Amino acid sequence: MLNVFIFIVLPYVALALFLFVTPYRYFSNRLTWSAYSTQFLEQKNLYWGSNPWHYGIIPVVAAHFLGIVAPGAMKTILANTKALILLESMGLGLGLFALFGCLVLLARRLNTPILKPVTNAGDWALLFLLVLQTATGVYMGLFMRWGAQWYLHTAVPYLRSLLVFNPQIGFMADFPLVFKLHAAGAFLIVALLPFTKLVHLLYLPIDFLRDPPILYRWRSRKAGQ
């Protein structure tokens, strides 16, 4: 029953929310897509959290997607033992880098009172989910070695079966609990994404290139002009 919920119910609910809520939010009030940058409220911890998080998580997520869209090429690369060891080591290092950044961002929110008024329940839920996701990923990198290899032969066929609406949960059913938590965390993040500020990553802000320049006028209080 747990496998059915995690690997069938949860992914399709997440996909439905992502496909329907995201465009609704975009067309109803695009201003809410803003990340509401808190850089002006607190900069020091943001620097040490945001940079490791982004530089760590983006290559890891890209590698996950590359395995889905080009499994044949990845199998060829990973057939080389040296390439497999190199990619595993890089993935673990990037995962630790992302986890460090995510923990700093979470601590920043918890310990900076001025940020609490601009942090809602969705932000907290998303931060804790991201910490859980990176932590379980790092755990598997340490104790379930050669994940890049078995990912191609288990998770990728399962994910591709989801896309054709014929979920084959047999690929995932016998995995340890930590892997199931990692998969559930990924689906929950996708489900929560349309309701949070993280949705801004889906928007490419290129429209501003067509905007006219902003003209600033200074006014002197003494002269009243």
CNS distance restraints for C-alpha pairs under 8 A (distance, minus, plus):
assign (resid   1 and name CA) (resid   5 and name CA) 6.33 0.50 0.50
assign (resid   2 and name CA) (resid   6 and name CA) 6.15 0.50 0.50
assign (resid   3 and name CA) (resid   7 and name CA) 5.69 0.50 0.50
assign (resid   3 and name CA) (resid   8 and name CA) 7.68 0.50 0.50
assign (resid   3 and name CA) (resid 169 and name CA) 7.32 0.50 0.50
assign (resid   3 and name CA) (resid 173 and name CA) 6.13 0.50 0.50
assign (resid   4 and name CA) (resid   8 and name CA) 5.24 0.50 0.50
assign (resid   4 and name CA) (resid   9 and name CA) 6.51 0.50 0.50
assign (resid   4 and name CA) (resid 169 and name CA) 7.58 0.50 0.50
assign (resid   5 and name CA) (resid   9 and name CA) 4.80 0.50 0.50
assign (resid   5 and name CA) (resid  10 and name CA) 5.88 0.50 0.50
assign (resid   6 and name CA) (resid  10 and name CA) 5.26 0.50 0.50
assign (resid   6 and name CA) (resid  11 and name CA) 7.22 0.50 0.50
assign (resid   6 and name CA) (resid 180 and name CA) 7.37 0.50 0.50
assign (resid   6 and name CA) (resid 183 and name CA) 7.54 0.50 0.50
assign (resid   6 and name CA) (resid 184 and name CA) 5.76 0.50 0.50
assign (resid   7 and name CA) (resid  11 and name CA) 6.33 0.50 0.50
assign (resid   7 and name CA) (resid 167 and name CA) 7.81 0.50 0.50
assign (resid   7 and name CA) (resid 169 and name CA) 6.30 0.50 0.50
assign (resid   7 and name CA) (resid 172 and name CA) 7.90 0.50 0.50
assign (resid   7 and name CA) (resid 183 and name CA) 7.98 0.50 0.50
assign (resid   7 and name CA) (resid 184 and name CA) 7.82 0.50 0.50
assign (resid   8 and name CA) (resid  12 and name CA) 6.46 0.50 0.50
assign (resid   8 and name CA) (resid 167 and name CA) 6.68 0.50 0.50
assign (resid   8 and name CA) (resid 169 and name CA) 7.66 0.50 0.50
assign (resid   9 and name CA) (resid  13 and name CA) 6.16 0.50 0.50
assign (resid  10 and name CA) (resid  14 and name CA) 6.03 0.50 0.50
assign (resid  10 and name CA) (resid 184 and name CA) 7.34 0.50 0.50
assign (resid  10 and name CA) (resid 187 and name CA) 6.39 0.50 0.50
assign (resid  10 and name CA) (resid 188 and name CA) 7.51 0.50 0.50
assign (resid  11 and name CA) (resid  15 and name CA) 6.02 0.50 0.50
assign (resid  11 and name CA) (resid 187 and name CA) 5.52 0.50 0.50
assign (resid  12 and name CA) (resid  16 and name CA) 6.04 0.50 0.50
assign (resid  13 and name CA) (resid  17 and name CA) 6.22 0.50 0.50
assign (resid  13 and name CA) (resid 191 and name CA) 7.18 0.50 0.50
assign (resid  14 and name CA) (resid  18 and name CA) 6.09 0.50 0.50
assign (resid  14 and name CA) (resid 187 and name CA) 5.91 0.50 0.50
assign (resid  14 and name CA) (resid 188 and name CA) 6.65 0.50 0.50
assign (resid  14 and name CA) (resid 190 and name CA) 5.73 0.50 0.50
assign (resid  14 and name CA) (resid 191 and name CA) 4.04 0.50 0.50
assign (resid  14 and name CA) (resid 192 and name CA) 7.82 0.50 0.50
assign (resid  15 and name CA) (resid  19 and name CA) 6.07 0.50 0.50
assign (resid  15 and name CA) (resid 190 and name CA) 7.25 0.50 0.50
assign (resid  15 and name CA) (resid 191 and name CA) 6.88 0.50 0.50
assign (resid  16 and name CA) (resid  20 and name CA) 6.05 0.50 0.50
assign (resid  17 and name CA) (resid  21 and name CA) 5.34 0.50 0.50
assign (resid  17 and name CA) (resid  22 and name CA) 7.43 0.50 0.50
assign (resid  17 and name CA) (resid 191 and name CA) 5.80 0.50 0.50
assign (resid  17 and name CA) (resid 194 and name CA) 7.31 0.50 0.50
assign (resid  18 and name CA) (resid  22 and name CA) 5.56 0.50 0.50
assign (resid  18 and name CA) (resid 190 and name CA) 6.62 0.50 0.50
assign (resid  18 and name CA) (resid 191 and name CA) 6.05 0.50 0.50
assign (resid  18 and name CA) (resid 193 and name CA) 7.22 0.50 0.50
assign (resid  18 and name CA) (resid 194 and name CA) 5.98 0.50 0.50
assign (resid  19 and name CA) (resid  23 and name CA) 6.99 0.50 0.50
assign (resid  20 and name CA) (resid  24 and name CA) 6.41 0.50 0.50
assign (resid  21 and name CA) (resid  25 and name CA) 6.03 0.50 0.50
assign (resid  21 and name CA) (resid 194 and name CA) 6.03 0.50 0.50
assign (resid  21 and name CA) (resid 195 and name CA) 7.82 0.50 0.50
assign (resid  22 and name CA) (resid  26 and name CA) 6.16 0.50 0.50
assign (resid  22 and name CA) (resid 194 and name CA) 5.01 0.50 0.50
assign (resid  22 and name CA) (resid 195 and name CA) 7.99 0.50 0.50
assign (resid  22 and name CA) (resid 199 and name CA) 7.86 0.50 0.50
assign (resid  23 and name CA) (resid  27 and name CA) 6.09 0.50 0.50
assign (resid  24 and name CA) (resid  28 and name CA) 5.82 0.50 0.50
assign (resid  25 and name CA) (resid  29 and name CA) 5.82 0.50 0.50
assign (resid  25 and name CA) (resid  30 and name CA) 6.62 0.50 0.50
assign (resid  25 and name CA) (resid  32 and name CA) 7.85 0.50 0.50
assign (resid  25 and name CA) (resid 194 and name CA) 7.59 0.50 0.50
assign (resid  26 and name CA) (resid  30 and name CA) 4.70 0.50 0.50
assign (resid  26 and name CA) (resid  33 and name CA) 7.30 0.50 0.50
assign (resid  29 and name CA) (resid  33 and name CA) 7.91 0.50 0.50
assign (resid  30 and name CA) (resid  34 and name CA) 7.98 0.50 0.50
assign (resid  32 and name CA) (resid 197 and name CA) 7.54 0.50 0.50
assign (resid  33 and name CA) (resid 197 and name CA) 6.08 0.50 0.50
assign (resid  33 and name CA) (resid 199 and name CA) 6.29 0.50 0.50
assign (resid  33 and name CA) (resid 200 and name CA) 5.12 0.50 0.50
assign (resid  34 and name CA) (resid 197 and name CA) 6.45 0.50 0.50
assign (resid  34 and name CA) (resid 200 and name CA) 6.05 0.50 0.50
assign (resid  35 and name CA) (resid 197 and name CA) 5.09 0.50 0.50
assign (resid  35 and name CA) (resid 198 and name CA) 6.81 0.50 0.50
assign (resid  35 and name CA) (resid 200 and name CA) 6.23 0.50 0.50
assign (resid  36 and name CA) (resid 197 and name CA) 7.70 0.50 0.50
assign (resid  38 and name CA) (resid  42 and name CA) 6.32 0.50 0.50
assign (resid  38 and name CA) (resid  43 and name CA) 7.83 0.50 0.50
assign (resid  38 and name CA) (resid 115 and name CA) 7.37 0.50 0.50
assign (resid  39 and name CA) (resid  43 and name CA) 5.05 0.50 0.50
assign (resid  39 and name CA) (resid  46 and name CA) 7.02 0.50 0.50
assign (resid  41 and name CA) (resid 114 and name CA) 6.99 0.50 0.50
assign (resid  41 and name CA) (resid 115 and name CA) 7.21 0.50 0.50
assign (resid  42 and name CA) (resid  46 and name CA) 6.76 0.50 0.50
assign (resid  43 and name CA) (resid  47 and name CA) 6.13 0.50 0.50
assign (resid  44 and name CA) (resid  48 and name CA) 6.81 0.50 0.50
assign (resid  45 and name CA) (resid  49 and name CA) 6.05 0.50 0.50
assign (resid  45 and name CA) (resid 104 and name CA) 6.89 0.50 0.50
assign (resid  45 and name CA) (resid 105 and name CA) 7.27 0.50 0.50
assign (resid  45 and name CA) (resid 108 and name CA) 6.29 0.50 0.50
assign (resid  46 and name CA) (resid  50 and name CA) 5.56 0.50 0.50
assign (resid  46 and name CA) (resid 104 and name CA) 7.84 0.50 0.50
assign (resid  46 and name CA) (resid 105 and name CA) 6.60 0.50 0.50
assign (resid  46 and name CA) (resid 108 and name CA) 7.35 0.50 0.50
assign (resid  47 and name CA) (resid  51 and name CA) 6.05 0.50 0.50
assign (resid  48 and name CA) (resid  52 and name CA) 6.73 0.50 0.50
assign (resid  48 and name CA) (resid 101 and name CA) 6.64 0.50 0.50
assign (resid  48 and name CA) (resid 104 and name CA) 6.99 0.50 0.50
assign (resid  49 and name CA) (resid  53 and name CA) 6.10 0.50 0.50
assign (resid  49 and name CA) (resid 100 and name CA) 7.30 0.50 0.50
assign (resid  49 and name CA) (resid 101 and name CA) 4.00 0.50 0.50
assign (resid  49 and name CA) (resid 102 and name CA) 6.20 0.50 0.50
assign (resid  49 and name CA) (resid 103 and name CA) 7.45 0.50 0.50
assign (resid  49 and name CA) (resid 104 and name CA) 4.88 0.50 0.50
assign (resid  49 and name CA) (resid 105 and name CA) 5.06 0.50 0.50
assign (resid  50 and name CA) (resid  54 and name CA) 6.08 0.50 0.50
assign (resid  50 and name CA) (resid 101 and name CA) 6.08 0.50 0.50
assign (resid  50 and name CA) (resid 102 and name CA) 7.63 0.50 0.50
assign (resid  50 and name CA) (resid 105 and name CA) 6.97 0.50 0.50
assign (resid  51 and name CA) (resid  55 and name CA) 5.98 0.50 0.50
assign (resid  51 and name CA) (resid 101 and name CA) 7.06 0.50 0.50
assign (resid  52 and name CA) (resid  56 and name CA) 5.69 0.50 0.50
assign (resid  52 and name CA) (resid  97 and name CA) 5.52 0.50 0.50
assign (resid  52 and name CA) (resid  98 and name CA) 5.52 0.50 0.50
assign (resid  52 and name CA) (resid 100 and name CA) 7.00 0.50 0.50
assign (resid  52 and name CA) (resid 101 and name CA) 4.81 0.50 0.50
assign (resid  53 and name CA) (resid  57 and name CA) 5.88 0.50 0.50
assign (resid  53 and name CA) (resid  97 and name CA) 6.66 0.50 0.50
assign (resid  53 and name CA) (resid  98 and name CA) 4.17 0.50 0.50
assign (resid  53 and name CA) (resid  99 and name CA) 6.93 0.50 0.50
assign (resid  53 and name CA) (resid 100 and name CA) 7.24 0.50 0.50
assign (resid  53 and name CA) (resid 101 and name CA) 4.38 0.50 0.50
assign (resid  53 and name CA) (resid 102 and name CA) 5.74 0.50 0.50
assign (resid  54 and name CA) (resid  58 and name CA) 5.84 0.50 0.50
assign (resid  54 and name CA) (resid  98 and name CA) 6.97 0.50 0.50
assign (resid  55 and name CA) (resid  59 and name CA) 7.17 0.50 0.50
assign (resid  55 and name CA) (resid  94 and name CA) 7.68 0.50 0.50
assign (resid  55 and name CA) (resid  97 and name CA) 7.85 0.50 0.50
assign (resid  55 and name CA) (resid  98 and name CA) 7.23 0.50 0.50
assign (resid  56 and name CA) (resid  60 and name CA) 6.83 0.50 0.50
assign (resid  56 and name CA) (resid  94 and name CA) 4.49 0.50 0.50
assign (resid  56 and name CA) (resid  95 and name CA) 6.02 0.50 0.50
assign (resid  56 and name CA) (resid  96 and name CA) 7.69 0.50 0.50
assign (resid  56 and name CA) (resid  97 and name CA) 5.31 0.50 0.50
assign (resid  56 and name CA) (resid  98 and name CA) 4.39 0.50 0.50
assign (resid  57 and name CA) (resid  61 and name CA) 6.09 0.50 0.50
assign (resid  57 and name CA) (resid  94 and name CA) 6.89 0.50 0.50
assign (resid  57 and name CA) (resid  95 and name CA) 6.75 0.50 0.50
assign (resid  57 and name CA) (resid  98 and name CA) 5.41 0.50 0.50
assign (resid  58 and name CA) (resid  62 and name CA) 6.07 0.50 0.50
assign (resid  59 and name CA) (resid  63 and name CA) 6.10 0.50 0.50
assign (resid  59 and name CA) (resid  94 and name CA) 7.70 0.50 0.50
assign (resid  60 and name CA) (resid  64 and name CA) 6.43 0.50 0.50
assign (resid  60 and name CA) (resid  91 and name CA) 6.46 0.50 0.50
assign (resid  60 and name CA) (resid  94 and name CA) 7.02 0.50 0.50
assign (resid  60 and name CA) (resid  95 and name CA) 7.20 0.50 0.50
assign (resid  61 and name CA) (resid  65 and name CA) 6.41 0.50 0.50
assign (resid  62 and name CA) (resid  66 and name CA) 6.06 0.50 0.50
assign (resid  63 and name CA) (resid  67 and name CA) 6.36 0.50 0.50
assign (resid  64 and name CA) (resid  68 and name CA) 6.83 0.50 0.50
assign (resid  65 and name CA) (resid  69 and name CA) 6.27 0.50 0.50
assign (resid  66 and name CA) (resid  70 and name CA) 5.58 0.50 0.50
assign (resid  66 and name CA) (resid  71 and name CA) 7.20 0.50 0.50
assign (resid  66 and name CA) (resid  74 and name CA) 7.63 0.50 0.50
assign (resid  67 and name CA) (resid  71 and name CA) 4.80 0.50 0.50
assign (resid  67 and name CA) (resid  74 and name CA) 6.17 0.50 0.50
assign (resid  67 and name CA) (resid 152 and name CA) 6.36 0.50 0.50
assign (resid  67 and name CA) (resid 156 and name CA) 6.83 0.50 0.50
assign (resid  68 and name CA) (resid 152 and name CA) 7.87 0.50 0.50
assign (resid  68 and name CA) (resid 156 and name CA) 5.58 0.50 0.50
assign (resid  68 and name CA) (resid 159 and name CA) 7.69 0.50 0.50
assign (resid  68 and name CA) (resid 160 and name CA) 7.36 0.50 0.50
assign (resid  70 and name CA) (resid  74 and name CA) 6.43 0.50 0.50
assign (resid  71 and name CA) (resid  75 and name CA) 6.06 0.50 0.50
assign (resid  71 and name CA) (resid 152 and name CA) 6.60 0.50 0.50
assign (resid  71 and name CA) (resid 156 and name CA) 7.79 0.50 0.50
assign (resid  72 and name CA) (resid  76 and name CA) 6.37 0.50 0.50
assign (resid  73 and name CA) (resid  77 and name CA) 6.34 0.50 0.50
assign (resid  74 and name CA) (resid  78 and name CA) 6.00 0.50 0.50
assign (resid  75 and name CA) (resid  79 and name CA) 5.97 0.50 0.50
assign (resid  75 and name CA) (resid 149 and name CA) 7.61 0.50 0.50
assign (resid  75 and name CA) (resid 152 and name CA) 7.42 0.50 0.50
assign (resid  76 and name CA) (resid  80 and name CA) 7.43 0.50 0.50
assign (resid  77 and name CA) (resid  83 and name CA) 6.61 0.50 0.50
assign (resid  77 and name CA) (resid  84 and name CA) 7.56 0.50 0.50
assign (resid  78 and name CA) (resid  83 and name CA) 5.96 0.50 0.50
assign (resid  78 and name CA) (resid  84 and name CA) 4.91 0.50 0.50
assign (resid  78 and name CA) (resid 148 and name CA) 7.71 0.50 0.50
assign (resid  78 and name CA) (resid 149 and name CA) 6.70 0.50 0.50
assign (resid  79 and name CA) (resid  83 and name CA) 7.80 0.50 0.50
assign (resid  79 and name CA) (resid  84 and name CA) 7.23 0.50 0.50
assign (resid  80 and name CA) (resid  84 and name CA) 6.22 0.50 0.50
assign (resid  81 and name CA) (resid  85 and name CA) 6.22 0.50 0.50
assign (resid  82 and name CA) (resid  86 and name CA) 6.11 0.50 0.50
assign (resid  83 and name CA) (resid  87 and name CA) 6.04 0.50 0.50
assign (resid  84 and name CA) (resid  88 and name CA) 6.01 0.50 0.50
assign (resid  84 and name CA) (resid 146 and name CA) 7.51 0.50 0.50
assign (resid  84 and name CA) (resid 148 and name CA) 7.50 0.50 0.50
assign (resid  84 and name CA) (resid 149 and name CA) 7.78 0.50 0.50
assign (resid  85 and name CA) (resid  89 and name CA) 6.08 0.50 0.50
assign (resid  85 and name CA) (resid 146 and name CA) 7.94 0.50 0.50
assign (resid  86 and name CA) (resid  90 and name CA) 6.13 0.50 0.50
assign (resid  87 and name CA) (resid  91 and name CA) 5.93 0.50 0.50
assign (resid  87 and name CA) (resid 148 and name CA) 7.88 0.50 0.50
assign (resid  88 and name CA) (resid  92 and name CA) 6.17 0.50 0.50
assign (resid  88 and name CA) (resid 141 and name CA) 7.54 0.50 0.50
assign (resid  88 and name CA) (resid 146 and name CA) 6.64 0.50 0.50
assign (resid  88 and name CA) (resid 147 and name CA) 7.57 0.50 0.50
assign (resid  88 and name CA) (resid 148 and name CA) 6.82 0.50 0.50
assign (resid  89 and name CA) (resid  93 and name CA) 6.19 0.50 0.50
assign (resid  90 and name CA) (resid  94 and name CA) 6.07 0.50 0.50
assign (resid  91 and name CA) (resid  95 and name CA) 5.99 0.50 0.50
assign (resid  91 and name CA) (resid 141 and name CA) 7.76 0.50 0.50
assign (resid  92 and name CA) (resid  96 and name CA) 6.21 0.50 0.50
assign (resid  92 and name CA) (resid 138 and name CA) 6.29 0.50 0.50
assign (resid  92 and name CA) (resid 141 and name CA) 5.70 0.50 0.50
assign (resid  92 and name CA) (resid 142 and name CA) 7.47 0.50 0.50
assign (resid  93 and name CA) (resid  97 and name CA) 6.18 0.50 0.50
assign (resid  94 and name CA) (resid  98 and name CA) 6.10 0.50 0.50
assign (resid  95 and name CA) (resid  99 and name CA) 6.08 0.50 0.50
assign (resid  95 and name CA) (resid 134 and name CA) 6.47 0.50 0.50
assign (resid  95 and name CA) (resid 137 and name CA) 7.03 0.50 0.50
assign (resid  95 and name CA) (resid 138 and name CA) 5.76 0.50 0.50
assign (resid  96 and name CA) (resid 100 and name CA) 6.13 0.50 0.50
assign (resid  96 and name CA) (resid 134 and name CA) 7.91 0.50 0.50
assign (resid  96 and name CA) (resid 138 and name CA) 6.45 0.50 0.50
assign (resid  97 and name CA) (resid 101 and name CA) 6.37 0.50 0.50
assign (resid  98 and name CA) (resid 102 and name CA) 6.09 0.50 0.50
assign (resid  98 and name CA) (resid 134 and name CA) 7.01 0.50 0.50
assign (resid  99 and name CA) (resid 103 and name CA) 6.13 0.50 0.50
assign (resid  99 and name CA) (resid 131 and name CA) 6.56 0.50 0.50
assign (resid  99 and name CA) (resid 134 and name CA) 5.53 0.50 0.50
assign (resid  99 and name CA) (resid 135 and name CA) 6.48 0.50 0.50
assign (resid 100 and name CA) (resid 104 and name CA) 6.28 0.50 0.50
assign (resid 101 and name CA) (resid 105 and name CA) 6.25 0.50 0.50
assign (resid 102 and name CA) (resid 106 and name CA) 6.18 0.50 0.50
assign (resid 102 and name CA) (resid 127 and name CA) 7.54 0.50 0.50
assign (resid 102 and name CA) (resid 130 and name CA) 7.17 0.50 0.50
assign (resid 102 and name CA) (resid 131 and name CA) 6.07 0.50 0.50
assign (resid 103 and name CA) (resid 107 and name CA) 6.06 0.50 0.50
assign (resid 103 and name CA) (resid 131 and name CA) 6.70 0.50 0.50
assign (resid 104 and name CA) (resid 108 and name CA) 5.98 0.50 0.50
assign (resid 105 and name CA) (resid 109 and name CA) 6.38 0.50 0.50
assign (resid 106 and name CA) (resid 110 and name CA) 6.30 0.50 0.50
assign (resid 106 and name CA) (resid 127 and name CA) 6.40 0.50 0.50
assign (resid 106 and name CA) (resid 128 and name CA) 7.69 0.50 0.50
assign (resid 107 and name CA) (resid 111 and name CA) 5.92 0.50 0.50
assign (resid 108 and name CA) (resid 112 and name CA) 5.79 0.50 0.50
assign (resid 109 and name CA) (resid 113 and name CA) 7.78 0.50 0.50
assign (resid 109 and name CA) (resid 115 and name CA) 6.22 0.50 0.50
assign (resid 109 and name CA) (resid 116 and name CA) 6.88 0.50 0.50
assign (resid 109 and name CA) (resid 119 and name CA) 7.88 0.50 0.50
assign (resid 110 and name CA) (resid 116 and name CA) 7.87 0.50 0.50
assign (resid 112 and name CA) (resid 116 and name CA) 7.23 0.50 0.50
assign (resid 115 and name CA) (resid 119 and name CA) 6.39 0.50 0.50
assign (resid 116 and name CA) (resid 120 and name CA) 7.80 0.50 0.50
assign (resid 119 and name CA) (resid 123 and name CA) 5.97 0.50 0.50
assign (resid 119 and name CA) (resid 124 and name CA) 7.28 0.50 0.50
assign (resid 120 and name CA) (resid 124 and name CA) 6.65 0.50 0.50
assign (resid 121 and name CA) (resid 125 and name CA) 6.20 0.50 0.50
assign (resid 122 and name CA) (resid 126 and name CA) 6.02 0.50 0.50
assign (resid 122 and name CA) (resid 192 and name CA) 7.67 0.50 0.50
assign (resid 122 and name CA) (resid 195 and name CA) 7.18 0.50 0.50
assign (resid 122 and name CA) (resid 196 and name CA) 5.88 0.50 0.50
assign (resid 123 and name CA) (resid 127 and name CA) 6.11 0.50 0.50
assign (resid 123 and name CA) (resid 196 and name CA) 6.45 0.50 0.50
assign (resid 123 and name CA) (resid 197 and name CA) 7.43 0.50 0.50
assign (resid 124 and name CA) (resid 128 and name CA) 6.24 0.50 0.50
assign (resid 125 and name CA) (resid 129 and name CA) 6.13 0.50 0.50
assign (resid 126 and name CA) (resid 130 and name CA) 6.08 0.50 0.50
assign (resid 126 and name CA) (resid 189 and name CA) 6.84 0.50 0.50
assign (resid 126 and name CA) (resid 192 and name CA) 7.23 0.50 0.50
assign (resid 126 and name CA) (resid 196 and name CA) 7.83 0.50 0.50
assign (resid 127 and name CA) (resid 131 and name CA) 6.26 0.50 0.50
assign (resid 128 and name CA) (resid 132 and name CA) 6.18 0.50 0.50
assign (resid 129 and name CA) (resid 133 and name CA) 5.99 0.50 0.50
assign (resid 129 and name CA) (resid 185 and name CA) 6.35 0.50 0.50
assign (resid 129 and name CA) (resid 188 and name CA) 7.89 0.50 0.50
assign (resid 129 and name CA) (resid 189 and name CA) 6.89 0.50 0.50
assign (resid 130 and name CA) (resid 134 and name CA) 6.13 0.50 0.50
assign (resid 130 and name CA) (resid 185 and name CA) 7.92 0.50 0.50
assign (resid 130 and name CA) (resid 189 and name CA) 7.68 0.50 0.50
assign (resid 131 and name CA) (resid 135 and name CA) 5.95 0.50 0.50
assign (resid 132 and name CA) (resid 136 and name CA) 6.06 0.50 0.50
assign (resid 132 and name CA) (resid 182 and name CA) 7.77 0.50 0.50
assign (resid 132 and name CA) (resid 185 and name CA) 7.28 0.50 0.50
assign (resid 133 and name CA) (resid 137 and name CA) 6.14 0.50 0.50
assign (resid 133 and name CA) (resid 182 and name CA) 5.70 0.50 0.50
assign (resid 133 and name CA) (resid 185 and name CA) 5.81 0.50 0.50
assign (resid 133 and name CA) (resid 186 and name CA) 6.96 0.50 0.50
assign (resid 134 and name CA) (resid 138 and name CA) 6.10 0.50 0.50
assign (resid 135 and name CA) (resid 139 and name CA) 6.15 0.50 0.50
assign (resid 136 and name CA) (resid 140 and name CA) 6.22 0.50 0.50
assign (resid 136 and name CA) (resid 178 and name CA) 6.38 0.50 0.50
assign (resid 136 and name CA) (resid 179 and name CA) 7.39 0.50 0.50
assign (resid 136 and name CA) (resid 181 and name CA) 7.50 0.50 0.50
assign (resid 136 and name CA) (resid 182 and name CA) 5.83 0.50 0.50
assign (resid 137 and name CA) (resid 141 and name CA) 6.19 0.50 0.50
assign (resid 137 and name CA) (resid 182 and name CA) 6.80 0.50 0.50
assign (resid 138 and name CA) (resid 142 and name CA) 6.25 0.50 0.50
assign (resid 139 and name CA) (resid 143 and name CA) 6.02 0.50 0.50
assign (resid 139 and name CA) (resid 144 and name CA) 7.57 0.50 0.50
assign (resid 140 and name CA) (resid 144 and name CA) 4.63 0.50 0.50
assign (resid 140 and name CA) (resid 145 and name CA) 6.88 0.50 0.50
assign (resid 140 and name CA) (resid 147 and name CA) 7.47 0.50 0.50
assign (resid 140 and name CA) (resid 178 and name CA) 7.72 0.50 0.50
assign (resid 140 and name CA) (resid 179 and name CA) 7.48 0.50 0.50
assign (resid 141 and name CA) (resid 145 and name CA) 5.75 0.50 0.50
assign (resid 141 and name CA) (resid 146 and name CA) 7.70 0.50 0.50
assign (resid 141 and name CA) (resid 147 and name CA) 6.81 0.50 0.50
assign (resid 146 and name CA) (resid 150 and name CA) 6.70 0.50 0.50
assign (resid 147 and name CA) (resid 151 and name CA) 5.56 0.50 0.50
assign (resid 148 and name CA) (resid 152 and name CA) 6.74 0.50 0.50
assign (resid 149 and name CA) (resid 153 and name CA) 7.14 0.50 0.50
assign (resid 150 and name CA) (resid 154 and name CA) 6.12 0.50 0.50
assign (resid 150 and name CA) (resid 155 and name CA) 7.89 0.50 0.50
assign (resid 151 and name CA) (resid 155 and name CA) 5.12 0.50 0.50
assign (resid 151 and name CA) (resid 156 and name CA) 6.33 0.50 0.50
assign (resid 152 and name CA) (resid 156 and name CA) 5.17 0.50 0.50
assign (resid 152 and name CA) (resid 157 and name CA) 7.36 0.50 0.50
assign (resid 153 and name CA) (resid 157 and name CA) 6.53 0.50 0.50
assign (resid 154 and name CA) (resid 158 and name CA) 6.33 0.50 0.50
assign (resid 154 and name CA) (resid 171 and name CA) 5.14 0.50 0.50
assign (resid 154 and name CA) (resid 172 and name CA) 6.66 0.50 0.50
assign (resid 155 and name CA) (resid 159 and name CA) 6.01 0.50 0.50
assign (resid 155 and name CA) (resid 171 and name CA) 6.91 0.50 0.50
assign (resid 155 and name CA) (resid 172 and name CA) 6.97 0.50 0.50
assign (resid 156 and name CA) (resid 160 and name CA) 6.10 0.50 0.50
assign (resid 157 and name CA) (resid 161 and name CA) 6.10 0.50 0.50
assign (resid 157 and name CA) (resid 168 and name CA) 7.97 0.50 0.50
assign (resid 157 and name CA) (resid 171 and name CA) 7.54 0.50 0.50
assign (resid 158 and name CA) (resid 162 and name CA) 6.44 0.50 0.50
assign (resid 158 and name CA) (resid 167 and name CA) 6.50 0.50 0.50
assign (resid 158 and name CA) (resid 168 and name CA) 5.59 0.50 0.50
assign (resid 158 and name CA) (resid 169 and name CA) 6.54 0.50 0.50
assign (resid 158 and name CA) (resid 171 and name CA) 6.13 0.50 0.50
assign (resid 158 and name CA) (resid 172 and name CA) 7.43 0.50 0.50
assign (resid 159 and name CA) (resid 163 and name CA) 6.66 0.50 0.50
assign (resid 159 and name CA) (resid 167 and name CA) 7.78 0.50 0.50
assign (resid 160 and name CA) (resid 164 and name CA) 6.81 0.50 0.50
assign (resid 161 and name CA) (resid 165 and name CA) 6.33 0.50 0.50
assign (resid 161 and name CA) (resid 166 and name CA) 5.22 0.50 0.50
assign (resid 161 and name CA) (resid 167 and name CA) 4.88 0.50 0.50
assign (resid 161 and name CA) (resid 168 and name CA) 6.08 0.50 0.50
assign (resid 162 and name CA) (resid 166 and name CA) 5.79 0.50 0.50
assign (resid 162 and name CA) (resid 167 and name CA) 4.75 0.50 0.50
assign (resid 162 and name CA) (resid 168 and name CA) 7.61 0.50 0.50
assign (resid 169 and name CA) (resid 173 and name CA) 5.93 0.50 0.50
assign (resid 170 and name CA) (resid 174 and name CA) 7.60 0.50 0.50
assign (resid 172 and name CA) (resid 180 and name CA) 7.99 0.50 0.50
assign (resid 175 and name CA) (resid 179 and name CA) 6.29 0.50 0.50
assign (resid 175 and name CA) (resid 180 and name CA) 6.98 0.50 0.50
assign (resid 176 and name CA) (resid 180 and name CA) 6.75 0.50 0.50
assign (resid 177 and name CA) (resid 181 and name CA) 6.16 0.50 0.50
assign (resid 178 and name CA) (resid 182 and name CA) 6.22 0.50 0.50
assign (resid 179 and name CA) (resid 183 and name CA) 6.24 0.50 0.50
assign (resid 180 and name CA) (resid 184 and name CA) 6.02 0.50 0.50
assign (resid 181 and name CA) (resid 185 and name CA) 5.93 0.50 0.50
assign (resid 182 and name CA) (resid 186 and name CA) 6.35 0.50 0.50
assign (resid 183 and name CA) (resid 187 and name CA) 6.47 0.50 0.50
assign (resid 184 and name CA) (resid 188 and name CA) 6.13 0.50 0.50
assign (resid 185 and name CA) (resid 189 and name CA) 6.13 0.50 0.50
assign (resid 186 and name CA) (resid 190 and name CA) 6.41 0.50 0.50
assign (resid 187 and name CA) (resid 191 and name CA) 6.21 0.50 0.50
assign (resid 188 and name CA) (resid 192 and name CA) 6.03 0.50 0.50
assign (resid 189 and name CA) (resid 193 and name CA) 5.81 0.50 0.50
assign (resid 190 and name CA) (resid 194 and name CA) 7.70 0.50 0.50
assign (resid 192 and name CA) (resid 196 and name CA) 6.62 0.50 0.50
assign (resid 193 and name CA) (resid 197 and name CA) 7.67 0.50 0.50
assign (resid 193 and name CA) (resid 198 and name CA) 6.04 0.50 0.50
assign (resid 193 and name CA) (resid 199 and name CA) 5.54 0.50 0.50
assign (resid 194 and name CA) (resid 198 and name CA) 7.78 0.50 0.50
assign (resid 194 and name CA) (resid 199 and name CA) 5.58 0.50 0.50
assign (resid 195 and name CA) (resid 199 and name CA) 7.46 0.50 0.50
assign (resid 199 and name CA) (resid 203 and name CA) 7.58 0.50 0.50
assign (resid 207 and name CA) (resid 211 and name CA) 7.17 0.50 0.50
assign (resid 219 and name CA) (resid 224 and name CA) 7.23 0.50 0.50
assign (resid 219 and name CA) (resid 225 and name CA) 5.29 0.50 0.50
assign (resid 220 and name CA) (resid 224 and name CA) 5.70 0.50 0.50
assign (resid 220 and name CA) (resid 225 and name CA) 5.25 0.50 0.50
assign (resid 221 and name CA) (resid 225 and name CA) 6.83 0.50 0.50
